[in-house]
Amino acid sequence: MMHYDKVIIGGGIVGLATALAIKARDPDCKLAILEKEAAWASHQSSRNSGVIHAGVYYKPGSKKARFARSGNASMLTFCQEHNIPHDQCGKLIIATKNEQRPQLEALRERALQNGLQIDSLTPEQAHEIEPHIQCVAALQVPSTGIVDYAVVASKYAELLLEQGVSLHLNTKVQGIKTIGAKSLISSSQGVFQTKYLISTSGLFSDRIARLYGLDPGMQIVPFRGEYWHVKEGSRHLVRNLIYPVPNPNFPFLGVHMTRLIDGCIHVGPNAVLAFAREGYTWKNIDLRDLGETLTFPGFWKLVRRYGKEGAHEMVRSLLKAAFLRSAQELIPEIQSEDLVRGAAGVRAQALRRDGRLIEDFELIQTKGATFVLNAPSPAATASLEIGKYIADEVYSGSS
Ligand SMILES: Cc1cc2nc3c(=O)[nH]c(=O)nc-3n(C[C@H](O)[C@H](O)[C@H](O)COP(=O)(O)OP(=O)(O)OC[C@H]3O[C@@H](n4cnc5c(N)ncnc54)[C@H](O)[C@@H]3O)c2cc1C
């Protein structure tokens, strides 16, 4: 049996950043990370849009709003200090119809409440930045940037190794027993004993909490986000990041255009129910995962609330023409032959039994453990801030 002061379950960007924050506070801490995959950050943390968010959309005062703003700055500083390629290129949010103007104005006010710089642009000014868009009005967010979060996560892991953290890949946690104040974690690589457990297990955050004997009061419902790529010869259509005004009746941002740090242009992601928690295509079906979703009362309440939008997302996933129409609302010139199907990511969407989506980052702390239950976008941007927050909670509470 291996003995540690603290064990983190889940080696995505949040788990790795939490380990960095713990070592910064307590360099002598005997710390281990257990990750079931053969590489760090194999799921949400490497299958995303690569945007260093500014924090425009989030409810003022929420953890998302606070950590996105400070996380934007800390992520940019981290990239500079470690020579990680990144670009603070800014983004445009564009209203394509007059009826979207009030909502664009509401976004501007929210960004100001969140302490961000945000500029209103005329269509002419917006065209100077993105010549191929069509819009009636736009907002520019200068602090938004881009980076490859897989590169950031592997730098976090490299630093942890240098600091003597015990890094265990291919180590799937299968059971947890508590004995007094200690946890015994059984895994595919043996048993780990720890005085304090932290779970940052993304798409499995609810299951790990239940393994510990906790009722998390929520369930993860997986929503796949599929991307199309713009062919190399058509990349001139998008210079940086172009976002629509989000549908106020739907919890996702809507199909947008994103330049990746390697020069590729992503169009997407959409949001369709995944039939497996790590279901990156329609063909990936996991009967346990799907059964849990379909028997969860909160899911059916969500379907009742967002049924129309959800059906539209499914059509857009299956029919390229429907996806293309969404892309053409932003860039009318883009044509079917400009787009090729790309990779997908799956969002760990935390849902309450009453069908409410948990919007903010959510953690539960008990005497000997902390569980991150909900860490959706912008958690990659905010990873260093979430890590510091967890370390503060752990050391101010029951470490
Ligand atoms: C399509 C998409 C686009 C996004 N775009 C952005 C963006 O542009 N900017 C941004 O800031 N955020 C974005 N996000 C959100 C961001 O990627 C996530 O919020 C973030 O990566 C969450 O990190 P995590 O470490 O909590 O989860 P994950 O990266 O999912 O890591 C959890 C880890 O736990 C491991 N694990 C699970 N169960 C076990 C077990 N039993 N034993 C051992 N290990 C286990 C998993 O293998 C996994 O590696 C996006 C997300 C998606 C899906």
The ligand as an ORCA input file, in Angstrom:
! r2SCAN-3c Opt
* xyz 0 1
  C     -16.107     21.124    -26.433
  C     -15.495     21.880    -25.295
  C     -14.971     23.165    -25.506
  C     -14.403     23.879    -24.438
  N     -13.774     25.075    -24.688
  C     -13.128     25.708    -23.661
  C     -12.368     26.881    -23.901
  O     -12.210     27.313    -25.046
  N     -11.789     27.504    -22.840
  C     -11.923     27.050    -21.553
  O     -11.411     27.672    -20.626
  N     -12.632     25.912    -21.309
  C     -13.197     25.220    -22.330
  N     -13.866     24.060    -22.098
  C     -13.968     23.572    -20.715
  C     -12.673     22.915    -20.244
  O     -12.097     22.108    -21.242
  C     -12.989     22.090    -19.000
  O     -13.733     22.897    -18.124
  C     -11.742     21.620    -18.283
  O     -10.888     20.950    -19.181
  C     -12.111     20.698    -17.127
  O     -10.931     20.126    -16.633
  P     -10.993     18.929    -15.613
  O      -9.592     18.647    -15.204
  O     -11.991     19.253    -14.545
  O     -11.656     17.712    -16.419
  P     -11.007     16.650    -17.424
  O     -10.072     17.262    -18.375
  O     -12.138     15.888    -18.006
  O     -10.150     15.719    -16.456
  C     -10.721     14.792    -15.571
  C      -9.773     13.599    -15.533
  O     -10.222     12.676    -14.556
  C      -9.872     11.379    -15.021
  N     -10.683     10.383    -14.303
  C     -12.042     10.261    -14.329
  N     -12.415      9.193    -13.604
  C     -11.293      8.640    -13.094
  C     -11.035      7.497    -12.291
  N     -12.017      6.683    -11.853
  N      -9.739      7.214    -11.951
  C      -8.714      8.010    -12.375
  N      -8.899      9.081    -13.192
  C     -10.175      9.394    -13.537
  C     -10.184     11.457    -16.499
  O      -9.544     10.433    -17.252
  C      -9.714     12.850    -16.848
  O      -8.390     12.868    -17.353
  C     -14.412     23.316    -23.138
  C     -14.928     22.028    -22.930
  C     -15.441     21.315    -23.995
  C     -15.924     19.905    -23.755
*
